[in-house]
Amino acid sequence: MLGRRPDRLLRWPTFWGRESSLLAAFYPRYFGYYDRVVSVYTHLSDQYSVFSTQVISCAEREALYVLDGLLENETELPIRAHIVDTHGYTDHVFGLCYVLGFTFMPRLKNLAARRLFKPAGSPEEGLFGSRAYAHLDPLFSGTIDLNLIAEQWDGLVRVAASLKNRIVSANVIVRRLVSSSPANRLAKALTHLGQLVKTIYLLRFLNDPTLRQQVRTQLNRGEARQGVAQRIFFADQGMFRSGDYCQIMNRASCLSLLSNAVLVYNTLRMTHVLERAKAQGQEFTPEDIAHISPLAYRHVIVNGTYDFSPPHTNTLQDQLCV
């Protein structure tokens, strides 16, 4: 089970809302040209909990904000791997995740059209020479300049240190590197590093059905969490009525908090039911329990009064009426 592993496989489901913020943009695919929308961009752990929430423009590529959620994680979750779909991927993110110590695991569409790269260098430049792979060469359509990566390695480490220490936002760094000129050797080295790591990952992805299932499972969890968010976000018919960023971010954060509360409640209820079944002589294997999602929401009554006063009971079970 993914939840028992030390790593956290992540993705971010996108949840849309309408409003008039400066971040808002037209999104014809879902809203036509009548309403401006923003995206509430969340990171989800393999235990279904949301640990990062960002409000971004739907006109920007989500890959720019992948690292922000990972590096600003202040929970106890030990993030080790990150799963996204195609919209969250770039070669630069592949390279930066590698330098920062994260395993980047995207599900890319049009795999047949993806290019694979092999390491190659010039013997005259020292360090790395040309390499040949007898059985794999027909698959490669490009080369990686390992000498360039080695030359710019100190610069890549400095970028990683700046990100780790939060000296600069990750989306700013990624945006600058993506838009830099071809003459920028640091950006070029990061691209080559990302292409190298991507090639290794794609070969594993094509050869390992367990890895493919792992990626698909986590992405499905992200889609399931959207149903909970849509159920909870009933006020104002799911629209952000204010254009103020702080107010939008406050509502988005509360939405993540409430969805996590539903997750905790469901988990406690499931535990209670399983313990009662065990006391009655019914046993369920861990494999069967692993297929039960704690994101059920049809039993959740979202209307009424939300009471945030200090609890009078000592246990979480008593507080949740389990």
Protein Blocks (a to p, Z undefined) as FASTA:
>chain_A
ZZlpmbdcddddddddddjbfkbccdfklnojmbccddddddddfkopafbdcdddfkbc
fklmmmmmmmmpcbfbdcfbdcddfklgcfklmmmmmmnopacddddehkllpccddddd
dfklgmiacdddfklmmmpcbdcdfklmmmmmmmmmmmmmmmmnomacfklmmmmmmmpc
fklmklmmmmmmmmmmmmmmmmmmmmmmklmmmmmmmmmmmmmmmmmmmmmmmggnhpaf
bfbfklmmmmmmmmmmmmmmmmmmmmmmmmmmmmmmmmnopacdfklmmmpcckbfklpc
fbdcddfbdcfbfbfklmnoZZ
